[in-house]
């Protein structure tokens, strides 16, 4: 946040979501909003990757698809070298005065701007790997229905005709492998997801009642 403020004097950088409310756990993303003068929005958005590299080298940086072409809001999803996959930074950049409700920009579902605000160059395998990481979080938080939904959506992202069995380690690792097979870029990240699954879940199937078709 210090690096963001220093780059654009007069801007505001602050925690949002669970970190700001004090409800974050060890699996939570880091949510930060960066509000910049509207005449600096384009320049700050372009400079954001270099600004984020100042505290720590970036492993990956993606633009959230829902706001990719919004005229005054952008969502950057950053992972840093040597930090856990759980500790992704979700940076919302907004022009002042803000466009749309301020809290809406941190959602990961449909957001503002309608069809014109959505980007078409979102990497589906990268998105599927994000689903896999989120599914690990859901299992650790004892949210099996959320985990199932994330996995099913992850397989749909990459058009994979796969059935989620409810065996968490096997299902999540299979999603990671399938995503990596779709294009070469996500391969190293898929390996990290596989190690994440092994370290945190091992062999951890849910109770029968929580499995698909288990009642």
C-alpha positions in Angstrom: 0.0 0.0 0.0 2.9 2.3 0.7 4.3 1.7 -2.8 0.9 2.4 -4.4 0.4 5.7 -2.5 4.0 6.8 -3.3 3.5 6.2 -7.0 0.5 8.5 -7.3 0.4 11.3 -4.6 -3.1 12.0 -3.6 -4.2 8.4 -4.2 -5.7 6.2 -1.5 -4.7 2.6 -0.9 -6.5 0.6 1.8 -7.4 -2.9 2.8 -10.9 -4.1 1.8 -13.0 -7.2 2.5 -12.1 -9.7 5.2 -8.6 -8.2 5.9 -10.2 -4.8 6.6 -13.1 -6.3 8.7 -10.7 -8.5 10.8 -12.4 -11.7 9.6 -9.6 -13.0 7.3 -8.1 -16.4 8.0 -4.8 -18.0 6.9 -6.4 -18.9 3.6 -7.8 -15.5 2.7 -6.8 -13.4 -0.3 -5.3 -10.0 0.4 -7.9 -7.4 -0.9 -6.7 -3.9 -1.5 -8.4 -1.0 -3.2 -6.4 1.8 -4.9 -8.4 4.9 -5.7 -6.5 7.3 -8.0 -7.4 10.7 -9.6 -9.6 10.1 -12.7 -7.1 11.8 -15.0 -4.4 9.4 -13.7 -6.4 6.2 -14.0 -5.0 5.0 -17.3 -1.4 5.8 -16.3 -1.8 4.1 -12.9 -3.3 1.0 -14.4 -0.5 0.7 -16.8 2.1 1.3 -14.1 0.5 -1.1 -11.6 2.6 -4.2 -12.5 5.8 -2.4 -11.9 4.6 -0.8 -8.7 3.5 -4.3 -7.4 7.0 -5.7 -8.2 8.6 -3.2 -5.8 7.7 -5.0 -2.5 8.3 -8.5 -3.9 8.8 -10.2 -7.4 5.6 -11.2 -9.1 5.0 -14.8 -10.0 1.9 -14.1 -12.1 -0.4 -11.2 -12.8 -3.8 -11.4 -14.4 -6.6 -8.9 -15.1 -10.0 -9.8 -13.8 -12.2 -10.4 -16.9 -15.3 -8.6 -15.6 -13.6 -5.2 -15.5 -11.0 -5.6 -18.2 -12.5 -2.8 -20.3 -14.3 -0.8 -17.7 -13.7 3.0 -18.2 -12.9 3.6 -14.5 -12.3 0.3 -12.7 -9.8 -2.6 -13.0 -9.2 -5.7 -10.9 -5.6 -7.2 -10.9 -5.0 -10.6 -9.5 -1.3 -10.9 -8.4 0.6 -13.8 -7.0 4.1 -13.2 -5.6 7.2 -15.3 -5.6 7.7 -17.4 -2.5 4.3 -16.5 -1.0 1.7 -19.2 -0.6 -0.9 -19.6 -3.4 -3.5 -18.7 -0.8 -2.0 -15.2 -0.4 -3.1 -13.8 -3.7 -3.4 -10.0 -3.9 -6.7 -8.8 -5.4 -6.0 -5.2 -6.3 -9.0 -3.1 -7.3 -8.0 0.2 -9.1 -10.8 2.8 -9.2 -10.9 6.3 -10.6 -12.1 9.1 -8.3 -14.9 9.8 -8.4 -15.5 6.0 -8.4 -17.6 4.4 -11.1 -20.3 2.3 -9.6 -20.8 1.0 -6.1 -17.4 0.8 -4.3 -17.7 -2.7 -2.8 -18.9 -4.3 -6.1 -15.5 -4.2 -7.7 -14.1 -6.8 -5.3 -16.7 -9.4 -6.3 -15.5 -12.3 -8.5 -18.8 -12.8 -10.3 -20.6 -10.5 -12.8 -19.8 -6.8 -12.1 -20.5 -3.5 -13.7 -20.3 -2.3 -17.2 -22.4 -4.9 -19.0 -21.0 -7.0 -21.9 -18.7 -4.2 -23.0 -16.8 -4.3 -19.8 -15.8 -7.9 -20.1 -12.6 -9.1 -21.6 -12.4 -12.0 -24.0 -8.6 -12.9 -23.6 -9.0 -14.4 -20.1 -7.0 -17.6 -20.0 -9.4 -20.4 -19.2 -6.7 -22.8 -17.9 -5.5 -20.0 -15.6 -9.0 -19.5 -14.4 -9.5 -23.2 -13.8 -6.3 -23.3 -11.7 -7.7 -20.4 -9.6 -10.8 -22.5 -9.1 -8.6 -25.4 -7.9 -6.9 -23.2 -5.3 -10.2 -21.8 -4.2 -11.5 -25.4 -3.8 -8.7 -26.3 -1.5 -9.6 -23.3 0.6 -13.3 -24.4 0.7 -12.3 -27.9 1.8 -10.1 -26.5 4.6 -12.9 -24.2 5.7 -15.3 -27.2 5.7 -17.5 -25.8 2.9 -17.9 -29.0 0.8 -20.8 -27.6 -1.4 -18.7 -24.6 -2.3 -15.8 -26.9 -3.2 -18.0 -29.0 -5.4 -19.3 -25.9 -7.2 -15.8 -24.5 -7.7 -14.5 -27.8 -9.2 -17.5 -28.2 -11.5 -17.1 -24.7 -12.8 -13.3 -25.2 -13.2 -13.9 -28.2 -15.4 -16.5 -26.3 -17.4 -14.0 -23.4 -17.9 -11.7 -25.7 -19.9 -14.5 -27.7 -21.5 -13.4 -30.9 -19.8 -16.1 -33.6 -19.6 -15.2 -34.6 -16.1 -17.4 -35.7 -13.2 -16.5 -34.5 -9.7 -16.4 -37.6 -7.5 -16.1 -35.9 -4.1 -12.6 -37.2 -3.4 -11.0 -33.8 -2.9 -7.3 -34.5 -3.5 -8.0 -36.6 -6.6 -10.6 -34.1 -8.1 -8.5 -31.0 -7.4 -5.3 -32.5 -8.7 -7.1 -33.8 -11.8 -8.4 -30.3 -12.5 -4.9 -28.9 -12.2 -3.4 -31.5 -14.6 -6.2 -31.0 -17.1 -5.8 -27.3 -17.1 -2.0 -27.6 -17.6 -2.6 -29.9 -20.5 -4.7 -27.3 -22.3 -1.8 -24.8 -22.8 1.9 -24.8 -21.7 1.9 -21.6 -19.7 0.1 -22.8 -16.5 2.3 -25.9 -16.1 4.5 -24.6 -13.3 1.5 -23.2 -11.4 -0.3 -26.5 -11.8 2.6 -28.2 -10.2 2.3 -25.8 -7.3 -1.4 -26.5 -7.0 -0.6 -30.3 -6.9 1.9 -29.7 -4.1 -0.7 -27.6 -2.3 -3.2 -30.4 -2.4 -0.8 -33.0 -1.2 0.4 -30.7 1.7 -3.0 -29.6 2.9 -5.4 -32.3 2.0 -3.4 -35.6 1.6 -6.2 -38.2 1.2 -9.2 -36.4 2.5 -12.5 -37.5 1.0 -15.6 -35.9 2.4 -18.3 -37.8 4.4 -20.5 -39.9 2.2 -23.4 -37.5 2.8 -21.5 -34.7 1.3 -20.4 -36.5 -1.9 -22.3 -36.0 -5.2 -25.2 -38.4 -5.0 -24.5 -39.2 -1.4 -27.7 -37.7 0.0 
